[in-house]
Amino acid sequence: MTKWLSISDVKEKIAATSAEEVTASYLELIGKSSINGYTCTSDGALDTAKMVDKGEVAGPLAGVPIAIKDNISTKGLATTCSSKILEGYVPPYDAHVIERLKEAGAVILGKTNMDEFAMGTSTESSCYGVTLNPWDHERVPGGSSGGSAAVVAAGEAPISLGSDTGGSVRCPAAFCGVVGLKPTYGAVSRYGLISYANSLEQIGPMATCVGDIAAVMDVIGGYDARDSTSIDKKIDHQAALVDDVKGLKIGVPDEYFGEGVDSGTEKAVWDAINKYEEMGASWENVSMPNTKYALAAYYTIAMSEASSNLARFDGTRYGPRNDGENWHVMASRTRAENFGKEVQRRILLGTYALSAGYQDKYYLKALQVRTLVKQDFERAFANFDVLMAPTMPLPAFKIGEKVEDPLSQYLTDVNTVPMNLAGVPCISVPCGSSDGLPVGLQIIGNHFDEATLIRAAYSFEKNTDHNKARPGEVA
Amino acid sequence: MVYENPDGVMVGLEVHVQLNNLNTKMFCGCSTQYHDAEPNTHVCPVCMGLPGALPVINKRAVESAIKIGMALNCEVVEQTQFHRKNYYYPDLPKGFQTTQYDFPIVGNGKVVIEGEDGEHVVRITRAHMEEDPGKLIHMGSIEKSKGTLIDYNRSGMALIEIVSEPDMRSPKEARRYLDKLRNILDYLDVFNGDLEGSMRVDANVSVMGGQRAEVKNISSHKGAERAILYEIMRQKNLLRRGGEVVMETRHFDEARGVTISMRTKEGEHDYRYFPEPDLVPMRVSDWAPAIREELPELPDAKRARLISEYDITEMHAKALTSDIRVADFYEVVAAAIDPRVAGTWVADVLKGELNYRDLSVDSFTTDDIIEIIKLVGEDKVTEQSAVDVIRTILDNGGTPMEVVTEKGLLKVKGDVVTEAVSETIAENEAAVQDYLGGAEKSLNFLVGQVMKKTKGRADARQARELLVEALKD
């Protein structure tokens, strides 16, 4: 079969054959895969497809297969955050987004690999081992939603869900040459998403084209009473699929083209911005002076929240349990044995940052910086419709290259974390390549202005060939 | 008279009130009616702390908290927020407790109690909302137990923690404060105080300006009084022997009536409080006016009103309002008959009989008491017989008329009494002579004889009057 189907391709194929056949062909591809993108596949996938064929399940995504990041709860299907500590855990409930997808008729193919508890930029910290970048098997797929990006790039799923705490959808989208959206904070319910850093993260879709991103968003977006941070604001994403950027005002933040940005990446992004100008948009430089503090603030907040969020994994109610003469020893050993190194590092740093005597210096300071970063965006959006920058300062790095140096890996998040601090939506779209590896253009919008974001991304896609590039055939 | 507080006793109380008559728990839709249920049957992903589950604030719990704050004369905060209190314990399924920290829902209130030297003000520092943890069940005794079972049915129940200043100066004042609190909470109808664990007390106790010890998890008002009494004695003895009271947490052993050190020094715990990211700050100042309007009449106000409206004594008013059900009962009775007479019968007689039997006022009907008081008023039964009727109904059931008929309690007519008086005078010459000789006591004997002859159905006062009259001549 032809790989890399869009949602409309899938629907055509279902009409010509059957949903069951389409799902079966994906499962076959996954079975033969060499990239280690999935942590498991769903036994129920074919059943759902059969129900679609019988007309028992309908909806906008009827029969469309989707891959789900392993930190989104799926009833009856293992959800482990790629961590040993959740080995054997099968949620008794569906996340809100999963309920929505099922109602829309989507077929859940399986769960995708990720950095353990979404902590990483490379998917190397997974207990299942790294996922390979379909463009170059020696390179990482990015992270933390590396599996979700890689399986779409490899044609092993038409669409997928990831989660983005500090770039975890956009980074792998850029590294794997697919489209990935981080919605406005509050636009998609987090109910059922296993928390890493609650105040920062959102579930977001990944796909080969902007239209599919909009279609998934129309299904998973919107208010959910079970998530108190969810906001009741209706956005019609597919209505924004309009090829028109005339008069669009683009801000280009100087700070996102700082030291250490790969020259091939920089060129591809500038080419894209120039293309927009050609298409009728205008651009200007804008200064976002607090960007340089964002990374430190981000890691402080994320680790602080994580230290508390991950406290529940104590071997008492689910997951593996180590022996101990009393409960505290049992819980300590369970955590020491089953959390990976990076997760333990972040729990310890976060615990420290929240401790009495240090909280003022670290956690509270980071919250103040967060306010400053937000103000940077407010000022920018007073003058511009969207901002554009490289998603990642460099293309996919080699497996193992940054494992021993966590700080250098943290630094690669420099262009993606400010949006999580500010809660604004952003999308990464393919915009060319550097040394044969995909480069992502990051488009950033104002709160709940996903429509403008999608219009800008869609227009770029319509007027360029970048998103048609596939592994092994880089344009 | 001013209470001297010779030992410099200072007691502050933290009272955990479980809002067990809300329909659902603090942050999820689970039912609160778990008290007789199988373990772990009233749970869901949220109160089990399953990965990915998120809390949603129970609006009615917040309204209850505001109501309680208002009843304790507290200020209601403009905007309130939840925090995480991080610590590891198996009954805590998330590894943190969702509670409030620097923006408690209400604060700065006061409660007036009957103190050692009259009215005494206990200041309320704050009251905040939080969730109850689950419950640990040790198999066998705690020392020999091979394992511990956890029941998460209680996990996530809404709690209000009411924190007082150290304004109580004796165990008795602490008890009075707790009784008053319970009284107010009953009026507000925010909880069922009869259920196990609905009110749990931590007591901070110090003497002579020394360090305080915190006695944790006392489950009854009487227990609190005993624990504080013991703790004062322990601290005084320690000081007398030249020792020093250390700041520590102690456990109250209810069976032995002693407090035991838990060897956890204050300050050892760092709970790493930080704002709960899954719950946004909540603006509640706008809710306050509507809640204030719905606030029921509270004990002190009701007491004042009963006195002015029904012209009953302060003592009766206090007795009636100490239990809202009794106060409501009384007002129904007072509408049907003379409120002052009703006051005596309900506050003194009925309440006494109920207390003696450890029964609540629900065990008697207003119709029955009205009927009984009317029988007395219409001179059909004596007061003594009326008390007998009340007792019989409480013990064996039946209606007032059934009991009166069965026991033959209808008061006998005057001429029968007159006859009994004549007979008594004729049969007891010695006593009559003694009486006439100035021995007033002999009259009591003669009255007793008349009562005996009439089998108690005569009115003792009437018998006395008739005797005095007859012996005048």
Interface residues (C-beta under 8 A of the other chain):
Chain A: N71 I72 S73 T79 C81 L86 Y89 P91 P92 Y93 A95 R190 Y191 G192 L193 I194 S195 A197 N198 S199 A225 R226 D227 S228 T229 S304 E305 S307 S308 L310 A311 R312 F313 D314 T316 R317 Y318 W327 H328 A331 T351 L354 S355 A356 Q359 Y363
Chain B: P45 M48 G49 L50 P51 G52 A53 L54 P55 V56 I57 R84 N86 Y88 P90 P93 K94 G95 F96 T148 I150 D270 R272 F274 P277 D278 L279 V280
